[in-house]
Amino acid sequence: MATSAENAGTAGPGGRRGEDYVLVLGQAAMTALRVTRDGLEPAGAVAPTGGRVPSPARVAEDLALEGDPVFILAGAGSPRVTVDGRYALNPAGIKATAATVLRTGAVPAGPLPSETAAADVFVHELARQRPDVLLLTQTMAGDKLRSLARFLETPSFLECPLPIVYSGRDTLAPKTLENLPGCRYEPAPVTATSGKVDTRTLERLLTGLVQDLTDAAVSRAGFGRPPAMTMGRAAVAAAVGLIRLAGPGGACLIAAEPAEVAAFVPAADTIDAASTSVTGTGTVELCATGRGGAGGPRPAGWMPAWEDLINRIPLHSEAGNVANKVADVLVRPWAGPAGPEEACVAAALIEDVLCRLIARWDSTVRPETNPRHCRVIVGTGLGFWRLGDPRLAAACLLDALQPVGVTTVGIDPWGRMLVEAAVNVPRPLGPDWVATCVSPLRARLEPRNGDSDPWAIVTVLRSTGQTTARRLVPGRIGSIHVPPGEKAELTIEPCLRHIDFGAGPGKTWRGRVNGSLAGVILDGRGRPLETPADPVLRVTKQREFLAALGVLGELEGRARKVARRSPGAARGPRGGSQD
């Protein structure tokens, strides 16, 4: 299966003329899914998008596909929204507005400077962000309004006016914008009742604008009129479908690009959502009130320190090599990993950005829907495909979210479940289940001499009648094989009265779990995870976790293949397999 731009032009299973296919456009890379009797199957090629909707000629050349797709899932080409005046809203209003922007499928271009900034700084930042929609949460007058008027006098805006949506208080609406040349004023006042902010009018208006702008981008690229939907809206639909697996607040969907992530958690009354990226253009930055963030001492949007990434890599790596691999990941996001180190660096980069998102979730969304508490975690997007192995992607999610209790992890690297949710497939295939992780709530490691007492006895009864029991020991990691497609009965009996797996302290947990690639993982590392200071011990513990998932042998096999390459040989395409 081809996994790089160099291999993408060869004829593949999706390359026959006239075959129905779905085009999946990520911000950095694109792929396609064949439409078959059994559902959607990957066409097997990935190519760059450059953040834009490609032309049919580009699709034919890079993916070996002819004709218009039957459906387009659009991440690239999604409208960019800039928000001005976020400090005019109360905290609840800021959170509601940020989540609304993400649910409509728009891409947050970032906040503008606060209302105290000089007008020329405001216009300079607006020109830098180049939004498709300007969202105002406060009135606009004086020098700021005059600067905006001059900014909109350019021929491009006079020919195609910039949509400016006002979602602040109705009494403060900037009515002067109605007659401003180069502007299409759209009022969508936000109402607040009993401390709750109602953004339904804004969401309906913004959804329509985003859909119109997406359709226009597809049409400008040269396609006919295939139906299209933004990835954000498709992710919302997919997150709603996860409710049947774990109930409201019990499941989350993580959509990942190589350098940005977004999380969607279905709640009882809405879909909570947040996003962030390496460059700091996400909704958590939109909600921030200062340069620092709740996620850590360094300013939001900065690249993580090389030492931080090294601590997340299960290999002995030098800072210089890590820096080079990060450059490869960000510059060539459409290419599969060239070796195990590059795959681990790509996973560490996603993990770092995801940790930043999770750390700020409580302050920018709400604590009760934090993805750490979810029983079902699904990762989707070409950012996970870039890792080369779904088990490495699952390890990335487990290390970043650090879930407790019994948690099932699935990976959908090709975006199939997003398409299934967008077109409302009657019997969706869903993600590929990778692992079920068992870890107690609020259990910390306590160093002792000799062997530690087990936290619990974990028993798995497979559908074949085979029973397997293992001890969950602090500081150790184990696994119980349950193959994909099977159902198994899981029983967890705590050995200590204070240990809780979701049924209550000291109480036995019983339930059914899905079979998966890695089976049931007994995670005795405790919560929160503590990274050993000794590099050798740190790498040893990380490799133990990967070995339990079954990915360590694959990584070592790739390392041996890379080591056997002749130093003078020409480097081939960077292809990586996707199990």
N, C-alpha and C positions, 0 to 999 in steps of 0.2 A: 504494500500500500504506500503510495507516494505521500510524503508529508513535508515537502519543501517546495519553494517557488520553482526551483530548477527542474523538479520532477513533475510539476503540475501540468505542463503542456502535453504530456503523453496521453494517448487515448486510454481511458479507464472505463469502468463499468457504467459511469454516467455520461460517457462521451458520445453515444450514438445519436445521430440526428433525429429529432422528433421525439425524444424521450422526455417525459414530464419530469421536472425537477423543481426544487425549492432553493432559492438563493438566500444564503445566510450571510449578512454583511456585518461584521464586527467593526469597531472603530479602527482597528489596525489590520485585520485580515478578514478574508472571506472564504467561504466554502460552499458546498452544495449538498443537498440530500435528494436522492432518487426516490420517486414515488413508485412503490411496488404494491403487489397484492397484500403483502404482509405488513405494509406500513412504510415508514421512511428509513432509508439506508444511506449512510455516508457515501458520497461519490468518490472520496479518497484523495482529494487534493485541497491544498490551502494556498492562497496567494494574497499579496498585500492589497489594501484598499486606499491607503493614504488618507483615511478619514472621509472619503467621498464615495458617492455611488458610482461604480465603474460603468463603462459603456458596454453594450453587448459584444463589441469586438474584443474588449479586454477579457470578458468572461469566456468567450470562445477560445482566446489564445491561452489564458492562464489555467482555466478549468476544463478545457476541451468539451464545452457544452454549447450547443447551437440552439437558436430560437429563444423566445421569451420564457422566463420561468412562470410557473403557475401561481407562485406566491413569492413575495420578497419580505424577509424579516430584516428590518433596517436598523442597524446600530450606526453604521457610517451614514452620513447624510441626515441624521436626526437633527432637528432644529436646536439651536443654542439659545438659552434663555439667560439674560442678565437681570439681576434683581437690584433695585435701587431703593434706599430708604428702609432697610430692614430694622434699623434701630427705632423707627417710628412704631413698630409693632411690639406688643408685649411678648414674653417668651413663648407663650402658647401660640400666638399668631405666627411667630418666626418658624416654629417647628411645623405647624400645619401648612404653611406656604411652601417650605422646603420639600416636604413629603409630597405635596400636590404636584410640584414641578417634576419630581422623579416618576410619579405614577403615570403621568401623561406621556412619558417616553421622551421628554425633552432632555437635553444635556445641559447641566448647570455650567454656564460659562464663568461663573464666579460673581461675587458681590462687587458693587462699585464702592468707591470711597464714601465715607460717612458724609452726612449733610453739612458738616463743618469744613469739608475740604474745599479748596479753591475750585472755581468753575473750570479753569483750564485743565486741572488735574482730572476732573470728572470726565471731560470730553476726551482727554488723552486715553484714559482707561477704557472708555466706551469704544474708541476706535481700535484699541488693542484687542479687546475681547470679540469684536465683530459679531454681535448677537443677531439672531433672526427675530427675536422677540425681546422687547424691553418691558420688564414687569416692575411697576411702581407700587410701593406700599405707602407712599406719602404724597402730598401735593408738591408741585414744582412751580417756582416763581423766581423773579429777580434775575440775577446774573446767570444762575443755573439754567433757567428757561431760555434766556437769550443765547447762551452757548449751545444748547441743544438745537435751537432753531437754525443756527449757523451750520451746525454739524449735519443737519438734514437737508441743507440746500444743495448737496451734491446731486449730479444728474441721476445717479443710480437710485437714490431714495425718491427723487421726484418721479422717476419712471415706475418704481416698485416701492411704495411707501412702507416704512418700518412699522409693524404692529406694536403699539404701546398699550399695554393692559394695565389698568389701574385697579388695585384690589385692597385699597385702604378704606378708611371711613368715608361713607357716602357724603357727609357734610363737608369734607375737605377735598372732594374730587377736583382735579385740575381741569376745569371745563375749557380753559383757553387752548388745550391741546386739540380740541375738536376741529379748529380752523387752521392748525399748523401745517404748512406745506411739508410734504415728505413723511407725514405721519398718518397712521390709521389708528385712531383712538378707539379703544374697546373698554368700556367700564364693566367691572365685575366686583362690586363692593363686597367686602367681607363683613359678616355679622358675628357678634359675640354675645352668647347667652349663658349666664351662670358660669362664667369662666371658660366656656367651651367656644372654640372658634369654628364657624361654619364656612368652609371653602368650597361648597358644592357648586355654586355659580361659577367661581373661578376655575374649578376643575373641568366643568362642561365646556366653558369657553376656550380654555387652553388646550383641551383635548382636540377640539375642532380645528384650532389653528395649527397644532402640531401635525395632525393628519393631513391637512391641506398642504402644508409646507413639505411634508414627506412625499406626498403624491407628486408635487411639482418637481422635487429633486429627482425622482425616478423618471419622470417624463423628460426632463432636461438631459438625462443621461442617454436617452435614445431608445428606451424600452417602450412597448405599447402601453397598455393599461392594465398590467397585472395587479391584483390586490396586494397592498403592502401594509405593514404594521410595524411600529417602532418596537425595539426590543424591550423597552420599559413597560409598555402596555402588555406585551406578551408575557413578561415576567410576572406582572400582576395577575394575569389569568392563570399562569402556572402555579403561582403561590396559592391562589384560591383552591386549585385542585389538590393541593397537599393537605387541606383541611380534613379530607376523608381519611387520611393516614394517621393523623395525630391530633385533630381537633384544633380550634382556634388557639393561637399562641404556642402550639406544640410543634410546629414545623417552620423551617425557614429555607429560602432559596438564596444562594450566593451566586451572583453573576460576576464573572471575572474576565478582565482583559489582562495582558501581561503587566500593566502598571496601574490598574484601577479596579476597584471592586464596588459592588452594590449589593445590599441585602434587603430582602423582602420577607416580611413576617405577617401572615394573615392573623388579624385580631378579630374580636367579636363584632366590631362595628366598622372596621376599615382595614386597609393594608398598610402597616407601618413600613417605611422604607428610608434608607439612608445610603449615602455613597461617599467615597473619597478616592484620592489618587495620589500618585507620587508628586504630581505638580500642584496639589492642593486645590483642585477645582471640583469639589463635591458638596453635598448638602451639609455635611458636618462642618465644613469651612463656612458655608453660608450662615449657619447658626452660631458660629463663634463670635464672641464679643471682643476678642483681642487677638494679637498675633500668636500667642501661645494657645495651646488647646488642652482639653482635659485628658488627652491621650498621652501627654508626656511633656518634658521640659523644652524640647526643641521646637522651633516654629513650625506651624502646619505647612505641609507642602514641600518640605526639604527632603532631599534624599536621605535615607537612613545611613548612619555611619557604617563604614565597612566592618568595624568590629561587631556591630549588631548583626549584620548579615552572616558574618563568619560563625557567630554563636548559634545560628539556625541551620548551619550546613553540617551534615553528618560525615564530613570528610576533613582531613587536615589540609586547609587551604591558606594561602598567603593573601594579604590584602590586595596586592597588585593583580593576582590572578582573578580574584573576586571582582575587582573593578572592571577588568576586561570582559568577564562573562556577563556582568550587568549591562555593559554596552552592547554586547551581542544580543541579549534578550530584548532590549529596548529598540535597537536599530533594525533587527530582523525578527519581528514578532510572528511572522508567518512561517518561519523555519523551525522544524523539529530540533530538539537538543542534539548538539554534536557529540556529547559525551555525558557521563554521569555528573560531572562537576557542573556543567552548564544547566542540566536538569534540576539539580539541587539548588543552584543559585536562583533559577526562575521560581522555584517553589518558595525559597526564602523571601524573595521580593514580594510575592503575593501574600505570604504569611505576615510580613511586616506591615503592609498596607491594611490588611484585614484586622490585625491587632489594633491598629490605630482607630479603625472604624468601631470595633467592639468596645474599646476603652471609652469612646465618646458617646456611645449609644444612649446611656442613661440620661445624659445631660442634653442631648440633641433630639432624642425621640421620647421614649419613656421606659422606665426600668422593667415593667412587667412583660415587655415583649423582647427583651434582650435575647439575641440568638443563642447565648450560652445556655439558656434554660430549655431549648427545644429538644424534643425527642427524635425528630427526623431532620436531618441536614442534607440538602442536595446542592451540589456545586455544578454549575453549567457555564458554558462559554469557552472560547478558544484559548483563554488564559490557562485553563486546566489542560486542554489538549496540548499546549506548549510544553507541559511537563513530561509527556511521553508515556506515562503509565498512570492509570486511574488510581492505583493504590498509593502512589506518591502524592496525588492530589488529595486523597482521603487523609493521609498523614498531615498534609498542610492544613486542612480544615480542622482536624482534631487538635493539633498543636496550637492553632490560633484561637479557636473557640473554647477549648478546654471544657467540653460538656461533662455533666455529671449524671449519674443514674445509668439508664440503658438508652443508648443513642444509636440510631441506624444512619449510616452515611451512604449516599448515592452520588454518582458522578455521571453527568451528561455532557461530555466535552464538545459534542457537535451541535448542541442547541436543538436537538430533536424534540424534547418535551416542550420547549417554547413554541415551536411551530405547531405541535399537536394542540396546545392550549389555544393558540391564536386562531386556528381554523376549526376548533371544537371537534376534534376527532372522537368518535363514539367510544372506542376502546383504545386509549393511548397506551403505548408500550412503557412510557415513563423512563426513569433513569436506570442505569446499571447499578445494582446494589453492591457495594464494595466491602463494607465491614459493619459489624455491630459492636460498639464499644461499651464495656462495663467498667464504671469507675464510681466509687462512693462519693456522696455529698460531704463537703467540708471535712475531708480526711487529709491530714498532713503527715508527711514522713517524719518519724521519730527515730533517730539513730540509736541502735542498740548493739550490744555485743552478741555475736552469734546470729542464729536464725531468728527472724521475726515471726510473731504469731500471725496467722492468716487473718485477713479482713473478712473473708467469706468463702464458702464452698459453692462453686458454680457448676450446675449440672445441666447438660443439654441432652434432650431426648429427641432423636431424629425420627422422621417419618418411617424409616426402615426398621425402627425398633431399637437401634443402637443407642446406648446410653454412655455418655462420657462425663466424668466429674474431674474438676481441677480446683486447686486452691488459688485464691487471689491473695498474693502475698505482697505486703508493702515493699516498694522499690523494685519489684520484678514485673515482667511483662510476659504473658502467655497467650495462647490461642487455642481454640477448639474448632476443628474443621466442620463447616456446614456448607455444602456446595450450592452454587446458584440454582434457583428453581425449586429448592426444597423449603418446607416449613419445619420449624423445630420448636419444641417446648423448652423454655428457659426458666430455670429455678435458681434463685440466689438466696442462700441462707447466711445471714451475717453471723460471724463468730463473736462479735463484741456488741454490747448493748447500745452503744452510741453510734454504730455504723448504720447509715441509711442509704438505700439504693432507690428510693422513691416511694416505698410502701410505708415508711416511718422508721424511726430509730429501732434497730434490733429486730425488725419484722421481715419476714420472708417475702421476696418479690417473685411473682410468677407471671408469665406471659408468653406470647408466641412471637417469633422473630423470623425474618426472611433469610434464606441462604444467600451467601455472597462470595465474592472472590477470596476474601481473607477470612471469612467465617466470623466467629465471636472472639473479640480481642479483650483479654483481661488486663486492664491498665492499672497497675499498682504504683504509678508515679505520683499520686496524690494531687490535690488542687489547693492553691495554684501551683503550676509547674515551676520548679526551681532549677535553674541551669547551674550545674557544677562549675566551680571556678577553675578546676583543673581541666585543661583542654583534652587530655587523653581520656579522662573519665567522662567528660561531656560527650565526646564522639562515641565512646563505647555505649553509653546509655541511648543515644540517638539511634545507633545502629541496631541495638536490641529491639527498639520499637519498630524500625523498618523491617527487621527480620521477622517479627511477629506478623506483620502485614504481608509478608512474602515478596517484598519488593527489593530486598537487599541483594539476593542472588542475581536478580536482573541487572541491578546497577553495577555489581562487580563484574558480571559478564560483559557489559558494555565497556567497562574500564579496561578489561583485558584486550578487547578488540581494538580500542583506541591505542593501547600501548604497543600492539603488534604492528601498527602502521609504520611504514618506512618514513624516516624523517625527510627524505628527499622527494617523496611522492607528492604528486599534486593533490590538493585537498578536494575531495568530492563534495557533493551536495550534502547539506546538513539534514539528513533525514532521521526521523525517530519513529518508532513503532507505537501504535496506540492499540493496546489490548482491548 
